[in-house]
Amino acid sequence: FPVFAQAREKARAITCVSNEKQMGLGFAMYSQDYDETTPPWNMAAFLTDPGFPGNIPGYVETSADLWDAKLLPYVKNGHPDLVQPGDHDYSGIWHCPDGENGAKWRTYGVSYNYAFHSLPSFSYVLGVPSASVSEPAHFVMVGDSGSDPNNGFPDGPLSNDGNGGLLDPPKYFEGYNVYYNLPFDLAKDRERPYRHSGGANYLFNDTPAKYLKAEVLYPHPAPPTPIDVNSAPTALKGQTRCIFGNWFVFEQGERQAFADFVQANYGYSCTLD
């Protein structure tokens, strides 16, 4: 009966929120031990960068380099640190019950700006210092993500990064195209903004995890319209970039840079909340 199916879906969504809340506690405890700074998205990105002090020539990324493995001592649940492909274990709080695949694949990812700065230029983020988060209630830390394997940079042969450990900016429309099974040329392994009854769960920097409808963080055209970053209408391009600056960027200077960029390039008035 539909009512029973809806009840089961509600229960799965509640479990997912609980998972993210426990991750939030892990982030908080990690930060207390590491100078009020969260773990980096992927430590291997730094260890393989010749310009990074302490880089290790020839270093090969493993799953133990990713953010969830760094939180493991604080949550003691599942084994995201296991590096052999046959041993990957994203069970317990690391597995959303509505995930498309089993516990050998990620179902959560950190937000794009948690991993990279975009403006004024691209650079890696070596963890997020608490003092630098200008709007903690508006900064997405973790959200529902995809889990397909991706063998491109910076994955190593013993890594299950697959970029399922990362949410893309709203402008790419990956989650929209996946949901409506539309053709597009980007990897189907990142955000899942429709996972739970047309929405998804997100953990914010200083608030408990909560559910948001897809159109709040990932606005879209009237479905089902195949769409990508280049074909989007100008207004939608401006809106998605404004939302990224508002919800996925933690430093005030970069947030303002996004608002200015949107106004200058798309004529879209971007108000920062």
C-alpha positions as CSV (number, residue, x, y, z in Angstrom):
1,F,0.0,0.0,0.0
2,P,1.3,3.5,-0.8
3,V,0.9,4.6,2.9
4,F,3.3,1.9,4.0
5,A,5.8,2.7,1.3
6,Q,5.7,6.4,2.4
7,A,6.2,5.4,6.0
8,R,9.3,3.2,5.1
9,E,10.7,6.1,3.0
10,K,10.2,8.5,5.9
11,A,12.0,6.1,8.2
12,R,15.0,5.8,5.8
13,A,15.2,9.6,5.5
14,I,15.2,9.9,9.3
15,T,18.0,7.4,9.6
16,C,20.0,9.4,7.0
17,V,19.5,12.6,9.0
18,S,20.7,10.8,12.1
19,N,23.8,9.6,10.2
20,E,24.7,13.2,9.3
21,K,24.2,14.4,12.8
22,Q,26.7,11.9,14.1
23,M,29.1,13.0,11.4
24,G,28.6,16.5,12.7
25,L,29.7,15.4,16.2
26,G,32.7,13.8,14.6
27,F,33.6,17.0,12.8
28,A,33.3,18.9,16.1
29,M,35.5,16.5,18.0
30,Y,38.1,16.4,15.2
31,S,38.2,20.2,15.2
32,Q,38.8,20.4,18.9
33,D,41.9,18.2,18.5
34,Y,43.2,20.0,15.4
35,D,43.3,23.7,16.1
36,E,39.5,24.3,15.4
37,T,39.9,23.0,11.8
38,T,38.1,20.2,10.1
39,P,39.8,17.4,8.1
40,P,40.6,18.2,4.5
41,W,38.5,16.6,1.8
42,N,41.4,14.7,0.4
43,M,44.8,14.8,2.1
44,A,46.4,13.2,-0.9
45,A,45.7,16.3,-3.0
46,F,48.3,18.0,-0.9
47,L,50.8,15.2,-0.4
48,T,51.0,14.9,-4.2
49,D,51.3,18.6,-4.9
50,P,55.0,19.7,-5.4
51,G,54.1,23.2,-4.1
52,F,52.8,21.9,-0.8
53,P,55.3,21.8,2.1
54,G,55.6,18.3,3.2
55,N,54.6,16.7,-0.1
56,I,55.8,13.2,-0.7
57,P,57.1,12.4,-4.2
58,G,55.4,9.4,-5.6
59,Y,52.7,9.3,-3.0
60,V,49.7,7.2,-4.0
61,E,46.2,8.2,-2.8
62,T,44.2,5.7,-0.8
63,S,40.7,5.8,0.7
64,A,42.4,6.5,4.1
65,D,43.2,10.0,2.8
66,L,39.6,11.1,2.5
67,W,37.6,13.1,5.0
68,D,35.4,10.3,6.2
69,A,38.4,8.1,7.1
70,K,39.8,11.0,9.1
71,L,36.6,11.2,11.2
72,L,36.6,7.4,11.9
73,P,38.4,7.7,15.3
74,Y,35.6,10.0,16.5
75,V,32.6,8.0,15.3
76,K,34.0,4.4,15.4
77,N,31.4,3.2,12.9
78,G,32.0,1.4,9.6
79,H,35.4,1.4,8.0
80,P,35.8,4.1,5.4
81,D,39.6,3.8,6.0
82,L,40.0,0.4,4.3
83,V,42.0,0.8,1.1
84,Q,41.7,-2.4,-0.8
85,P,38.8,-2.2,-3.3
86,G,37.3,-5.5,-2.2
87,D,37.4,-4.3,1.5
88,H,35.7,-0.9,1.2
89,D,33.1,-0.6,4.0
90,Y,30.8,2.4,4.2
91,S,28.3,0.8,6.5
92,G,26.8,2.3,9.6
93,I,26.5,6.0,9.6
94,W,28.4,6.2,6.3
95,H,25.5,4.5,4.4
96,C,22.2,6.3,3.5
97,P,19.4,3.6,3.4
98,D,18.2,5.2,0.2
99,G,21.6,4.9,-1.5
100,E,21.6,3.3,-4.9
101,N,24.3,0.8,-4.2
102,G,25.5,-1.3,-1.2
103,A,27.9,-0.4,1.6
104,K,31.0,-0.6,-0.5
105,W,30.2,2.8,-2.0
106,R,29.9,6.3,-0.6
107,T,26.5,7.9,-0.2
108,Y,27.6,11.1,1.4
109,G,29.9,13.9,0.2
110,V,31.3,17.2,1.5
111,S,30.4,20.4,-0.4
112,Y,32.6,21.6,-3.2
113,N,33.9,24.7,-1.4
114,Y,34.8,22.5,1.5
115,A,37.4,21.0,-0.8
116,F,38.3,23.9,-3.2
117,H,38.2,27.7,-3.4
118,S,36.8,29.0,-6.7
119,L,37.2,32.7,-6.5
120,P,39.4,34.7,-7.2
121,S,41.2,31.6,-8.3
122,F,41.1,27.8,-7.8
123,S,43.0,26.4,-4.8
124,Y,42.6,23.4,-2.4
125,V,41.2,23.9,1.1
126,L,43.4,22.3,3.8
127,G,40.4,21.9,6.2
128,V,37.9,24.5,7.2
129,P,39.0,26.7,10.2
130,S,36.0,27.5,12.4
131,A,36.9,31.2,12.6
132,S,36.8,31.6,8.9
133,V,33.2,30.4,8.5
134,S,31.2,33.7,8.1
135,E,27.7,32.2,8.1
136,P,27.8,28.8,9.9
137,A,24.1,28.1,9.5
138,H,24.4,28.7,5.7
139,F,27.5,26.6,5.0
140,V,26.7,23.0,3.8
141,M,29.3,20.6,5.1
142,V,27.9,17.3,4.0
143,G,25.0,16.1,1.9
144,D,23.5,13.1,0.1
145,S,25.8,12.1,-2.7
146,G,26.2,9.6,-5.5
147,S,28.7,6.7,-5.4
148,D,29.7,5.6,-8.9
149,P,33.4,4.9,-9.3
150,N,35.5,7.5,-11.1
151,N,39.1,6.6,-12.0
152,G,40.1,10.2,-12.9
153,F,42.4,12.5,-10.9
154,P,43.2,12.4,-8.1
155,D,42.1,8.8,-7.5
156,G,44.8,6.2,-6.9
157,P,44.4,2.5,-7.5
158,L,43.6,2.0,-3.8
159,S,41.2,4.8,-3.5
160,N,37.4,4.7,-3.5
161,D,37.1,8.5,-3.8
162,G,35.0,8.3,-7.0
163,N,34.1,11.9,-6.2
164,G,31.1,10.4,-4.4
165,G,33.0,12.1,-1.5
166,L,32.2,15.5,-3.0
167,L,29.1,17.5,-3.9
168,D,29.2,19.6,-7.1
169,P,28.1,23.2,-7.4
170,P,24.4,23.6,-8.3
171,K,25.3,24.9,-11.8
172,Y,26.2,21.5,-13.1
173,F,22.7,20.0,-12.8
174,E,24.1,16.5,-12.3
175,G,21.5,15.5,-9.7
176,Y,18.6,16.8,-11.8
177,N,19.7,14.8,-14.9
178,V,20.3,11.6,-12.9
179,Y,16.9,11.9,-11.3
180,Y,15.1,12.2,-14.6
181,N,17.4,9.8,-16.4
182,L,18.4,12.4,-18.9
183,P,21.5,12.3,-21.1
184,F,24.4,14.5,-20.1
185,D,28.2,14.2,-20.3
186,L,29.3,14.6,-16.6
187,A,30.0,11.7,-14.2
188,K,26.8,10.5,-12.4
189,D,28.6,10.2,-9.1
190,R,28.0,13.4,-7.1
191,E,25.0,15.1,-5.5
192,R,21.6,13.5,-5.0
193,P,19.2,16.4,-4.3
194,Y,16.1,14.3,-4.9
195,R,17.0,11.2,-2.9
196,H,14.3,11.6,-0.2
197,S,10.9,12.4,-1.6
198,G,12.1,15.2,-3.9
199,G,14.7,16.5,-1.5
200,A,17.9,15.6,0.4
201,N,19.5,15.9,3.8
202,Y,22.4,18.3,4.6
203,L,24.7,18.9,7.5
204,F,25.5,22.5,8.2
205,N,28.5,24.0,10.0
206,D,26.7,24.8,13.2
207,T,23.2,23.4,13.0
208,P,21.8,19.9,13.1
209,A,21.3,18.1,9.8
210,K,18.1,18.9,8.1
211,Y,16.0,18.1,5.0
212,L,15.7,20.6,2.1
213,K,13.7,20.3,-1.1
214,A,15.8,20.1,-4.3
215,E,14.8,23.5,-5.6
216,V,16.2,25.2,-2.5
217,L,19.9,24.3,-3.2
218,Y,19.7,22.8,-6.7
219,P,17.2,24.9,-8.8
220,H,16.3,23.4,-12.1
221,P,14.2,24.0,-15.3
222,A,10.7,22.5,-15.7
223,P,11.3,18.7,-15.9
224,P,12.3,16.7,-17.8
225,T,14.6,19.0,-19.8
226,P,18.2,17.8,-20.5
227,I,20.4,20.6,-19.2
228,D,24.1,21.3,-18.6
229,V,26.2,24.2,-17.4
230,N,26.4,25.7,-20.9
231,S,22.8,25.4,-22.0
232,A,21.1,26.8,-18.9
233,P,19.1,30.0,-19.4
234,T,21.0,33.1,-18.2
235,A,18.7,33.7,-15.2
236,L,19.2,30.1,-14.1
237,K,22.9,30.4,-14.4
238,G,22.9,33.4,-12.2
239,Q,20.5,31.8,-9.7
240,T,22.6,28.7,-9.3
241,R,25.8,30.6,-8.8
242,C,24.2,32.8,-6.3
243,I,22.9,29.8,-4.4
244,F,26.4,28.3,-4.4
245,G,27.9,31.5,-2.9
246,N,25.1,31.6,-0.3
247,W,25.1,28.0,0.8
248,F,28.3,26.3,-0.2
249,V,31.0,28.9,0.4
250,F,32.3,29.6,3.9
251,E,34.6,32.7,3.7
252,Q,32.9,36.1,3.5
253,G,35.3,37.5,0.9
254,E,34.6,34.6,-1.5
255,R,30.9,34.8,-0.8
256,Q,30.9,38.4,-1.8
257,A,33.1,37.6,-4.9
258,F,30.4,35.2,-6.0
259,A,27.6,37.8,-5.6
260,D,29.7,40.4,-7.6
261,F,30.5,37.8,-10.3
262,V,26.8,36.9,-10.7
263,Q,25.7,40.5,-11.0
264,A,28.5,41.4,-13.5
265,N,28.2,38.3,-15.7
266,Y,24.5,37.5,-15.6
267,G,22.7,40.6,-14.4
268,Y,21.3,38.6,-11.5
269,S,20.9,40.4,-8.2
270,C,22.5,38.1,-5.7
271,T,21.6,38.8,-2.1
272,L,23.8,37.1,0.5
273,D,21.8,35.8,3.5
